[in-house]
Amino acid sequence: MAWLIVSGIVLLAAVLAVILWARQLAKHSFRCKACAKEFRVSWRRLIFTTHSYDEYSLRCPHCGSKGCTEQNVPGA
């Protein structure tokens, strides 16, 4: 029975970590590779978006292109 409680706590901590990561990442803007315009995305959308390092598969709200966008890190 104790393993069930520990598993629940670990699962809750993992979900909380993912939500906090996505909320922090949503503060950054993204740049479309097709039109080069910057845009922001909600943290809920970022949770379910496929990504590789700093490239995310998002739809640009300006040109509608769906493809990899680059994360625009402030100060970089």
LINTAGI-V938451 format. One line per field, one symbol per residue. psi: psi as a letter, one per 30 degrees, with the letter a starting at -180 (. if undefined). burial: I if it has 9 or more other C-alpha atoms within 8 Angstrom, else O. Layout:
# LINTAGI-V938451
psi = ???
burial = ???
This chain:
# LINTAGI-V938451
psi = eeeeeeeeeeeeeeeeeeeeeeeeeffllkkkfefgkkllklfeefegkkljcgkkjlkkfefgkjaklkkjkkg.
burial = OOOOOOOOOOOOOOOOOIIOOIIIIIOIIIIIIOOOOOIIIOIOOIIOIOOOOOIIIIOIOOOOOOIIIIIIOOOO
